[in-house]
Amino acid sequence: MGTSSMYGGYSDGGSQNNPLIPPDFEDNDQEDNNSQSQNEDSEQDLEDNRAEQQEGQTVEWSNAKTFMSNLASGRSSNIKGAVSKYVKAYGGAKSASKNAVGGIKTTINLGNFVKSISEQGLKETLDEYKINYRDKSTKEILNELVNILAPSPNTKEDAISRKALILTMEVLYKLIEKENLEVEVIEKLDVNIIIPTYIEVYIYQKLINDLGSRIESNSKSAADAVAIEKDIKEYIHNKIEIVFKGKEIKDYKFSTKEILSLYNQCYTVIEDLL
């Protein structure tokens, strides 16, 4: 598939380590978390928690939280079981993929953008997306791209998909940096690299959003928590790599149906039903 070199460069180190995170990103993220805790009866929170409230799903979420807590505390080393239980808590791969609304939307936006670059060139695509690239740095251009493909979040799901895009752009920035920060390097990048990277980052970020508190509260130290998260990230990468092996993502039309199916395949291998 060829994703390893790109995805391997991804790190979730926060704004201090990511030159592409906008100045207000941490504040937006915090506001979103505060909004969630202060407005538990909001329509979006009810929508986000609907699966957990359905018959039988409360038990599944309880199992997922227990598995993750045991993994974090060292009582278990079963990463496969913890991640599988997490997908099951959503009702299985099909339901988890349907819940990946923001991820699917941003994947489509990102895919269409990169595909346009391959078909008509970078500058023509930037013009089409009304991104003024003249006299702007690569960092500024990529920041503007993030704001177009995943605007400032209104919901928790929006925040996750936007953060995943920012982290994917961080990887892209590092690749361009190796070429002396010439943004035209994007034209040489393969959508077969960029799209799998985004999907992996999104799925991992959503898992951390849902169960990260279990890792934080049950790990013996901050270093242990980081190590567990790194192992989970690598596990997800290795499983999803199976999905993209031999695929030519550049041939996709990036329709909702196609990308939903792609997410379903990814969650299926994570749930370990294949």
Secondary structure, 3 states (H helix, E strand, C coil): CCCHHHHCCCCCCCCCCCCCCCCCHHHHHHHHHHHHHHCCCCHHHHHHCHHHHCCCHHHHHHHHHHHHHHHHHCCCCCHHHHHHHHHHHCCCHHHHHHHCHHHHHHHHHHHHHHHHHHHHCHHHHHHHCCCCCCCCCHHHHHHHHHHHHCCCCCCHHHHHHHHHHHHHHHHHHHHHHCCCCCHHHHHHCCHHHHHHHHHHHHHHHHHHHHHHHHHHHHCCCHHHHHHHHHHHHHHHHHHHHHHHCCCCHHHCCCCHHHHHHHHHHHHHHHHCCC
